[in-house]
Amino acid sequence: MNGYTVVDFETTGFSHARGDRVVEIGVVTLDTEGNILDEWETLVNPMRHVGATHIHGICAKDVVGAPTFSEVADLFAADLTGNIFVAHNAAFDEAFARGELTACQRLNGSPIPVLDTMAIARRTLSLRSRKLADVCSALGIRNENAHSALSDARATALVLQTFIRRSAMDWHDIAAASRNFDGYTVHDTQHSRDHLRSRRDAAVTQETLSNGGWIDRAIGRRDIPDNWMTAQYFALLDAALLDSYLSTTEQTQLLAFAYDNGLSPAALSRLHAEYVQLVVRGAEADGIVTDAEHAMLRAVSTYLGVDLRQIPKAVDAAREPVRPRSMTISLKPGDRVSITGPVLRAQDSWASYFSARDVQVAGIAKATKVLIAGDPDSQSGKARKARQYGIPIIGESSVESVLSFD
């Protein structure tokens, strides 16, 4: 026996068999004496809605750029091989581990032998509740951030450590099934950790995005793009900033365009200044800049890292860039919209709202005019197809400001 691998998952729901997926993994490994050897964590892109954000605290934007389960499966399977799989309420975590590993061909589908710290607590502690929080409290263990996968895995590891050192259980007998289990397969024995993405990594990315500094991550050599490239980039900005919000997914799309076309940060800064200048001109065209337009200008300039006070100096007036489209979507009777993951209104409420305006609410098709999302970074099937078709995605709160009806 090599030791113990303590696992905790945060998931989109309660059943992998019914389509729920892992959104975060926390792993702590211990030796046979219960000494902690290593740990790692990562958010996981479930390629669907992230589920109960109010419980696990993970939003769709957090998992943008996070690896899928298959991309961390080798690292996970390697840590399990030869070790005892340990979890608190282990049946839950085992079911997700078995489902995810089997789906990406790192497990032969067999049930994984487990050691359940909840079951040990039931036998050894006189507690009314054996939830992790209650067991930790009884043992004097502090869980710094409950419902964060690594924090829960650390707490479970300390619970196990306490049981190992206090209990007279025959741990070698407990380990027998795990020691003989050979169901795992590791395809890549290198299994680098470079692609792991923690909650802290996600928070740093989002903070960088919020102040416009994200453009510095684009690298390249071309400083002056041609007019075609300007038009293409402005079209991306039109779609991305339609609701005056730049999601993490949209940021990734913009950076990919900049990288693929060799745009430097300096070139992007110039393009962004030109774009904001055009938006300013559009707002001033009727001689009145409303409060809503002021708010929109502040949001757009902030996301693009442009100081509105410097706009006249930042733009080369001798160059006439392509004018961006209007930052509104006009819907006509018979037009089609789609809804994904609503949170402000129920699906039926949105259907009634659009039906009253003779607009159809339906699934995603190439004719769909806009996708309205509870979270603009949603990884739902509708959201992925909308991005594939180039259909704008806006947040629910932006419906009245972005959509107009003929």
C-alpha positions as CSV (number, residue, x, y, z in Angstrom):
1,M,0.0,0.0,0.0
2,N,1.3,3.4,-1.0
3,G,-1.0,5.6,1.1
4,Y,-4.3,7.5,0.9
5,T,-5.7,9.8,-1.7
6,V,-8.4,12.1,-0.2
7,V,-10.8,13.5,-2.8
8,D,-13.5,16.1,-2.7
9,F,-15.6,17.3,-5.7
10,E,-17.9,20.3,-6.2
11,T,-20.4,19.3,-8.8
12,T,-23.3,20.8,-10.9
13,G,-25.8,18.5,-9.1
14,F,-26.2,15.2,-7.4
15,S,-26.1,12.6,-10.1
16,H,-23.5,11.9,-12.8
17,A,-25.8,9.4,-14.3
18,R,-28.4,12.1,-14.9
19,G,-25.9,14.5,-16.6
20,D,-24.3,16.3,-13.7
21,R,-20.6,17.0,-13.9
22,V,-17.6,17.9,-11.7
23,V,-16.8,21.6,-11.5
24,E,-13.9,21.5,-9.0
25,I,-11.5,18.9,-7.7
26,G,-9.5,18.9,-4.5
27,V,-6.9,16.1,-3.9
28,V,-4.7,15.5,-0.8
29,T,-2.4,12.5,-0.6
30,L,-1.1,11.0,2.6
31,D,1.4,8.2,3.4
32,T,0.4,5.1,5.4
33,E,1.0,6.9,8.7
34,G,-1.3,9.7,7.8
35,N,1.3,12.3,7.0
36,I,0.2,14.7,4.3
37,L,2.5,14.5,1.3
38,D,0.9,16.6,-1.5
39,E,-2.2,18.4,-2.6
40,W,-3.6,20.0,-5.7
41,E,-6.8,21.7,-6.8
42,T,-8.4,22.9,-10.0
43,L,-11.7,24.2,-11.3
44,V,-13.1,22.0,-14.1
45,N,-15.1,23.2,-17.1
46,P,-18.2,21.0,-17.1
47,M,-19.2,22.0,-20.6
48,R,-22.7,22.8,-19.2
49,H,-24.3,25.0,-16.5
50,V,-22.2,25.1,-13.3
51,G,-25.3,24.4,-11.2
52,A,-25.8,25.5,-7.6
53,T,-23.5,28.6,-7.4
54,H,-25.2,29.6,-4.1
55,I,-23.7,26.4,-2.6
56,H,-20.3,26.0,-4.1
57,G,-19.7,29.6,-5.1
58,I,-18.5,28.8,-8.6
59,C,-19.8,30.9,-11.5
60,A,-19.7,30.1,-15.2
61,K,-17.0,32.8,-15.7
62,D,-14.8,31.0,-13.2
63,V,-14.6,27.8,-15.3
64,V,-13.8,29.6,-18.6
65,G,-10.2,28.6,-19.3
66,A,-10.3,25.8,-16.8
67,P,-9.4,22.3,-18.0
68,T,-12.1,19.8,-18.7
69,F,-12.1,16.6,-16.6
70,S,-10.4,14.6,-19.4
71,E,-7.5,17.1,-19.3
72,V,-6.8,16.4,-15.6
73,A,-7.8,12.7,-15.7
74,D,-4.2,11.4,-16.0
75,L,-3.1,13.4,-13.0
76,F,-6.1,12.2,-11.0
77,A,-5.9,8.6,-12.0
78,A,-2.1,8.5,-11.2
79,D,-2.8,9.8,-7.7
80,L,-5.4,7.2,-7.1
81,T,-3.4,4.2,-8.5
82,G,-2.2,2.1,-5.6
83,N,-3.7,4.3,-3.0
84,I,-6.9,4.1,-1.0
85,F,-9.7,6.4,-2.3
86,V,-10.9,8.4,0.7
87,A,-13.8,10.8,0.9
88,H,-16.4,12.0,3.4
89,N,-19.7,10.5,2.2
90,A,-17.5,8.5,-0.2
91,A,-20.4,7.0,-2.2
92,F,-21.1,10.5,-3.7
93,D,-17.5,11.2,-4.7
94,E,-16.9,7.7,-5.9
95,A,-19.9,7.8,-8.3
96,F,-18.6,11.0,-9.9
97,A,-15.0,9.8,-10.0
98,R,-16.2,6.5,-11.6
99,G,-18.4,8.3,-14.1
100,E,-15.9,10.9,-15.1
101,L,-12.9,8.6,-15.3
102,T,-14.9,6.0,-17.3
103,A,-16.1,8.6,-19.7
104,C,-12.5,9.6,-20.6
105,Q,-11.3,6.0,-20.6
106,R,-9.1,6.2,-17.5
107,L,-11.2,3.6,-15.6
108,N,-12.7,0.3,-16.8
109,G,-16.1,1.2,-15.2
110,S,-15.6,-0.9,-12.1
111,P,-16.7,0.5,-8.7
112,I,-13.8,2.1,-7.0
113,P,-12.9,0.7,-3.5
114,V,-13.3,3.5,-1.0
115,L,-12.7,4.4,2.6
116,D,-15.5,6.6,4.0
117,T,-14.6,9.0,6.9
118,M,-18.3,9.5,7.5
119,A,-18.7,5.8,8.0
120,I,-15.8,5.7,10.4
121,A,-17.2,8.7,12.3
122,R,-20.5,6.8,12.6
123,R,-18.8,3.9,14.3
124,T,-16.3,5.8,16.5
125,L,-18.0,9.2,17.4
126,S,-21.1,9.8,19.4
127,L,-22.6,12.5,17.2
128,R,-26.1,13.2,16.1
129,S,-24.8,14.4,12.7
130,R,-21.8,13.0,10.8
131,K,-21.6,15.8,8.3
132,L,-18.1,17.0,7.6
133,A,-18.6,20.3,9.5
134,D,-19.9,18.4,12.6
135,V,-17.1,15.8,12.6
136,C,-14.5,18.6,12.2
137,S,-16.0,20.5,15.0
138,A,-16.0,17.4,17.3
139,L,-12.3,16.7,16.5
140,G,-11.2,20.4,16.7
141,I,-10.4,20.6,13.0
142,R,-11.0,24.0,11.2
143,N,-12.3,24.0,7.7
144,E,-11.2,27.4,6.3
145,N,-13.5,27.4,3.3
146,A,-16.3,24.9,3.4
147,H,-17.7,23.9,-0.1
148,S,-14.3,24.6,-1.7
149,A,-13.0,21.3,-3.0
150,L,-9.4,21.6,-1.7
151,S,-10.5,23.0,1.7
152,D,-13.0,20.2,2.2
153,A,-10.3,17.6,1.0
154,R,-7.8,19.1,3.5
155,A,-10.4,18.9,6.3
156,T,-11.2,15.3,5.4
157,A,-7.5,14.5,5.3
158,L,-7.1,15.8,8.9
159,V,-10.1,13.8,10.0
160,L,-8.5,10.7,8.5
161,Q,-5.2,11.6,10.1
162,T,-6.9,11.8,13.5
163,F,-8.7,8.5,13.0
164,I,-5.4,6.8,12.0
165,R,-3.6,8.0,15.0
166,R,-6.4,7.5,17.5
167,S,-8.2,4.4,16.3
168,A,-7.2,0.7,16.8
169,M,-8.7,-0.3,13.5
170,D,-6.7,-2.7,11.3
171,W,-5.9,-0.2,8.5
172,H,-4.0,-2.9,6.5
173,D,-7.2,-4.9,6.2
174,I,-9.1,-1.8,5.1
175,A,-6.5,-1.2,2.4
176,A,-6.7,-4.7,0.9
177,A,-9.3,-4.0,-1.7
178,S,-7.6,-0.8,-2.8
179,R,-4.2,-2.4,-2.9
180,N,-5.5,-5.1,-5.3
181,F,-7.6,-2.8,-7.5
182,D,-6.2,-2.4,-11.0
183,G,-9.0,-0.5,-12.8
184,Y,-7.2,2.7,-13.5
185,T,-5.4,3.6,-16.8
186,V,-2.9,6.5,-17.1
187,H,-2.4,7.6,-20.7
188,D,0.2,10.3,-20.1
189,T,2.6,9.6,-17.3
190,Q,3.9,13.1,-17.3
191,H,0.5,14.6,-16.4
192,S,1.7,18.2,-16.0
193,R,0.0,20.6,-13.5
194,D,0.6,23.7,-15.6
195,H,-3.0,23.8,-16.9
196,L,-4.7,23.6,-13.5
197,R,-6.8,26.6,-12.6
198,S,-7.7,27.4,-9.0
199,R,-10.4,29.8,-7.8
200,R,-7.7,32.3,-7.0
201,D,-6.4,32.0,-10.6
202,A,-9.9,32.8,-11.8
203,A,-10.3,35.7,-9.5
204,V,-6.9,37.2,-10.6
205,T,-8.0,36.9,-14.2
206,Q,-11.3,38.6,-13.6
207,E,-9.7,41.4,-11.6
208,T,-7.3,42.0,-14.5
209,L,-10.2,41.9,-16.9
210,S,-12.2,44.4,-14.9
211,N,-9.6,47.2,-15.2
212,G,-8.8,46.7,-18.9
213,G,-5.3,45.4,-18.3
214,W,-6.1,42.1,-19.9
215,I,-4.9,43.3,-23.3
216,D,-1.3,43.1,-22.2
217,R,-1.6,39.3,-22.4
218,A,-1.9,39.5,-26.2
219,I,1.4,39.2,-27.9
220,G,2.5,39.8,-31.5
221,R,4.4,42.0,-33.9
222,R,2.0,43.8,-36.1
223,D,1.4,47.3,-34.9
224,I,-0.8,48.7,-37.6
225,P,-3.6,46.4,-38.7
226,D,-5.1,46.7,-42.1
227,N,-8.7,47.9,-42.6
228,W,-10.1,44.3,-42.9
229,M,-8.6,43.4,-39.6
230,T,-10.0,46.5,-38.0
231,A,-13.5,45.7,-39.3
232,Q,-13.3,42.1,-38.0
233,Y,-12.0,43.1,-34.6
234,F,-14.6,45.9,-34.3
235,A,-17.3,43.3,-35.2
236,L,-16.1,41.1,-32.4
237,L,-16.2,44.1,-30.0
238,D,-19.7,45.0,-31.1
239,A,-21.0,41.5,-30.2
240,A,-18.9,41.3,-27.0
241,L,-19.9,44.7,-25.6
242,L,-23.5,44.7,-26.8
243,D,-24.7,44.5,-23.2
244,S,-21.9,46.8,-21.9
245,Y,-20.3,43.7,-20.2
246,L,-17.2,41.8,-21.3
247,S,-17.5,38.2,-20.2
248,T,-14.5,36.0,-19.6
249,T,-15.5,33.9,-22.7
250,E,-15.7,37.1,-24.8
251,Q,-12.3,38.2,-23.5
252,T,-10.8,34.8,-24.6
253,Q,-12.3,35.2,-28.1
254,L,-10.8,38.7,-28.4
255,L,-7.4,37.6,-27.3
256,A,-7.5,34.6,-29.6
257,F,-8.2,37.0,-32.5
258,A,-5.3,39.3,-31.5
259,Y,-2.9,36.3,-31.1
260,D,-3.9,34.7,-34.4
261,N,-3.5,38.0,-36.3
262,G,-0.2,39.1,-34.7
263,L,-1.6,42.1,-32.9
264,S,0.6,43.7,-30.2
265,P,-0.7,45.2,-27.0
266,A,0.1,48.7,-28.5
267,A,-2.0,47.9,-31.6
268,L,-4.9,46.7,-29.5
269,S,-4.7,49.8,-27.4
270,R,-4.9,52.0,-30.5
271,L,-7.9,49.9,-31.8
272,H,-9.6,50.2,-28.5
273,A,-9.2,53.9,-28.4
274,E,-10.6,54.2,-31.9
275,Y,-13.5,52.0,-31.0
276,V,-14.4,54.0,-27.9
277,Q,-14.1,57.2,-29.9
278,L,-16.7,55.9,-32.4
279,V,-19.0,54.9,-29.5
280,V,-18.6,58.4,-28.0
281,R,-19.4,60.0,-31.4
282,G,-22.5,57.8,-31.7
283,A,-23.7,58.8,-28.2
284,E,-23.1,62.5,-29.0
285,A,-24.7,62.4,-32.4
286,D,-28.1,63.7,-31.3
287,G,-26.5,66.4,-29.1
288,I,-27.6,64.7,-25.8
289,V,-25.6,62.1,-23.8
290,T,-28.2,60.4,-21.5
291,D,-27.4,58.8,-18.2
292,A,-27.7,55.4,-19.7
293,E,-25.3,56.4,-22.5
294,H,-22.8,57.7,-19.9
295,A,-23.0,54.4,-18.0
296,M,-22.5,52.5,-21.2
297,L,-19.4,54.6,-22.2
298,R,-17.9,54.2,-18.7
299,A,-18.4,50.4,-18.9
300,V,-17.0,50.0,-22.4
301,S,-14.0,52.3,-21.8
302,T,-13.2,50.5,-18.5
303,Y,-13.3,47.0,-20.1
304,L,-11.1,48.2,-23.0
305,G,-8.6,50.0,-20.8
306,V,-9.3,53.4,-22.3
307,D,-9.2,56.7,-20.4
308,L,-12.2,58.6,-21.7
309,R,-10.4,61.9,-20.9
310,Q,-7.6,60.9,-23.3
311,I,-9.7,59.9,-26.2
312,P,-9.0,63.0,-28.4
313,K,-5.2,62.5,-28.0
314,A,-5.3,58.7,-28.3
315,V,-7.0,58.6,-31.7
316,D,-5.3,59.4,-35.0
317,A,-7.9,61.7,-36.5
318,A,-6.3,61.3,-40.0
319,R,-7.3,57.7,-40.1
320,E,-10.9,56.7,-40.6
321,P,-11.6,53.3,-39.1
322,V,-14.7,51.2,-39.9
323,R,-17.7,52.4,-37.9
324,P,-19.0,49.8,-35.5
325,R,-22.6,48.6,-35.6
326,S,-25.2,50.1,-33.3
327,M,-25.0,48.6,-29.8
328,T,-28.7,47.5,-30.0
329,I,-30.6,44.6,-31.5
330,S,-33.9,45.3,-33.2
331,L,-36.5,42.5,-33.2
332,K,-39.4,42.3,-35.6
333,P,-42.6,40.2,-35.2
334,G,-41.8,36.6,-36.0
335,D,-38.1,36.9,-35.0
336,R,-36.6,34.2,-32.8
337,V,-34.7,34.4,-29.5
338,S,-33.5,31.8,-27.1
339,I,-33.1,31.7,-23.3
340,T,-30.5,29.7,-21.2
341,G,-30.2,29.4,-17.5
342,P,-32.5,32.3,-16.5
343,V,-32.2,33.6,-12.9
344,L,-34.0,37.0,-12.9
345,R,-37.2,35.6,-14.5
346,A,-38.5,32.0,-15.0
347,Q,-38.4,30.6,-18.6
348,D,-42.2,30.9,-18.7
349,S,-42.0,34.6,-17.7
350,W,-39.6,35.4,-20.5
351,A,-41.7,33.4,-23.0
352,S,-44.7,35.6,-22.0
353,Y,-42.6,38.8,-22.3
354,F,-41.6,38.0,-25.8
355,S,-44.9,36.5,-26.9
356,A,-46.5,39.8,-26.0
357,R,-44.2,41.4,-28.6
358,D,-44.8,38.8,-31.2
359,V,-41.3,37.4,-30.8
360,Q,-40.8,33.6,-30.6
361,V,-38.8,31.9,-27.8
362,A,-37.2,28.7,-29.1
363,G,-34.0,26.7,-29.2
364,I,-30.9,27.8,-30.9
365,A,-30.9,27.9,-34.7
366,K,-29.0,30.0,-37.2
367,A,-32.0,32.3,-37.5
368,T,-31.9,33.1,-33.8
369,K,-31.3,36.8,-33.2
370,V,-30.0,36.7,-29.7
371,L,-29.4,34.4,-26.7
372,I,-30.4,35.7,-23.3
373,A,-28.4,34.1,-20.6
374,G,-28.6,34.1,-16.8
375,D,-24.8,34.1,-17.0
376,P,-23.1,35.3,-20.2
377,D,-20.2,32.9,-19.6
378,S,-22.6,29.9,-19.6
379,Q,-21.1,26.7,-21.0
380,S,-24.6,25.3,-21.8
381,G,-25.3,23.6,-25.0
382,K,-27.3,26.6,-26.2
383,A,-24.5,29.0,-25.4
384,R,-21.9,26.9,-27.1
385,K,-24.0,26.6,-30.2
386,A,-24.7,30.4,-30.2
387,R,-21.0,31.1,-30.1
388,Q,-20.5,28.6,-33.0
389,Y,-23.2,30.4,-35.0
390,G,-22.0,33.9,-34.1
391,I,-25.3,34.7,-32.3
392,P,-24.9,37.5,-29.7
393,I,-25.2,36.5,-26.0
394,I,-26.5,39.1,-23.5
395,G,-27.3,39.0,-19.9
396,E,-30.9,39.1,-18.6
397,S,-30.4,42.5,-17.0
398,S,-29.5,44.0,-20.4
399,V,-32.7,43.0,-22.3
400,E,-34.5,46.3,-22.0
401,S,-31.5,48.4,-22.8
402,V,-30.2,46.3,-25.7
403,L,-33.3,45.0,-27.4
404,S,-35.8,47.1,-29.3
405,F,-39.0,46.0,-30.9
406,D,-40.3,47.2,-34.3
